[in-house]
Each structure stands twice: as C-alpha cells, then as structure tokens.
Amino acid sequence: MEIVGFLLCQIILLSRKNRLPFMLELYQFESCPYCAKVRAKLTELEIDYIARSAPPGSKQRETLQELGGQQQVPFLVDPEMGESLYESDDIIAYLEEHYSNK
Ligand SMILES: N[C@@H](CCC(=O)N[C@@H](CS)C(=O)NCC(=O)O)C(=O)O
C-alpha cells in the first residue's frame, strides 16, 4: 500500500514538474506579428505551451470571446496562476516576471 502512495506522489510530482496539468495556453495564429513576438519569447524562455489556433472566423475565437471578452490575439491563459491577458507587450512582461528563471 505504501509503495502505491509513493508511486502516486512521484507521478503527481513528475507531471507538475513537466507542467502537464498547468501548461500555458496561447490563443494565436501564425501570421499575426504580435503572436509571433509572444511565441518567440516563450521559445527564448524554453516554456512549453499549448498553441490554440485562433485565426479570424475560427471556432477558437468563440472560446476566446468567452474566456477574455474580446476576440483579439495574442491571448495568454495561465491556469496555474489563474491569470489571463491580452496585449503582446503585457504578455511578454508577464512571462519575464513569472517564468524567466523556470
Ligand atoms: N496591441 C495588440 C495588438 C493585437 C492585434 O492587433 N491583434 C490582431 C491580429 S494580428 C487581432 O487580434 N485583431 C482582431 C482580429 O483578428 O479579429 C498586441 O500587441 O497584442
């Protein structure tokens, strides 16, 4: 029984370390220059993230509207911190503040 608990803890710790349940999500699309800035920062900081494809007219735009109240991209969701934000410069500043040494 103890070994089961130990293994469960290891799995939970491992998944947290790899940020599986708490991965950042970026609503974006390929040709958006503001999204490209944010993707570049995520790459620079070596942050894994979920890229939600949200070109104009896509289904993800509806989700974006529901989550943030606007259809603008880029839009970052940080489930771990319970934060979400628009504006590429604000997102970049947020990433630098919270994730630059992770
Ligand atoms: N100031 C914003 C500008 C973002 C912006 O203009 N995004 C465009 C796409 S490149 C957008 O979402 N436009 C509304 C739309 O596509 O419906 C930022 O820096 O993030």
The ligand as an SDF file (V2000), in Angstrom:
LIG
                    3D

 20 19  0  0  0  0  0  0  0  0999 V2000
   -1.8400   45.7390  -29.2800 N   0  0  0  0  0  0  0  0  0  0  0  0
   -2.1630   44.3580  -29.5130 C   0  0  0  0  0  0  0  0  0  0  0  0
   -2.4970   44.1940  -30.9820 C   0  0  0  0  0  0  0  0  0  0  0  0
   -3.0160   42.7920  -31.2690 C   0  0  0  0  0  0  0  0  0  0  0  0
   -3.7010   42.7240  -32.6080 C   0  0  0  0  0  0  0  0  0  0  0  0
   -3.9290   43.7320  -33.3080 O   0  0  0  0  0  0  0  0  0  0  0  0
   -4.0480   41.5060  -32.9940 N   0  0  0  0  0  0  0  0  0  0  0  0
   -4.8030   41.3080  -34.1800 C   0  0  0  0  0  0  0  0  0  0  0  0
   -4.2350   40.1440  -35.0040 C   0  0  0  0  0  0  0  0  0  0  0  0
   -2.5940   40.4490  -35.5840 S   0  0  0  0  0  0  0  0  0  0  0  0
   -6.2110   40.9440  -33.8150 C   0  0  0  0  0  0  0  0  0  0  0  0
   -6.4440   40.1560  -32.9150 O   0  0  0  0  0  0  0  0  0  0  0  0
   -7.1870   41.5390  -34.4840 N   0  0  0  0  0  0  0  0  0  0  0  0
   -8.5680   41.2380  -34.2600 C   0  0  0  0  0  0  0  0  0  0  0  0
   -8.9900   40.0740  -35.0530 C   0  0  0  0  0  0  0  0  0  0  0  0
   -8.1640   39.4090  -35.7020 O   0  0  0  0  0  0  0  0  0  0  0  0
  -10.1910   39.7800  -35.0020 O   0  0  0  0  0  0  0  0  0  0  0  0
   -0.9900   43.4720  -29.0840 C   0  0  0  0  0  0  0  0  0  0  0  0
    0.1460   43.9650  -29.0600 O   0  0  0  0  0  0  0  0  0  0  0  0
   -1.2220   42.3040  -28.7320 O   0  0  0  0  0  0  0  0  0  0  0  0
  1  2  1  0
  2  3  1  0
  2 18  1  0
  3  4  1  0
  4  5  1  0
  5  6  2  0
  5  7  1  0
  7  8  1  0
  8  9  1  0
  8 11  1  0
  9 10  1  0
 11 12  2  0
 11 13  1  0
 13 14  1  0
 14 15  1  0
 15 16  2  0
 15 17  1  0
 18 19  2  0
 18 20  1  0
M  END
$$$$
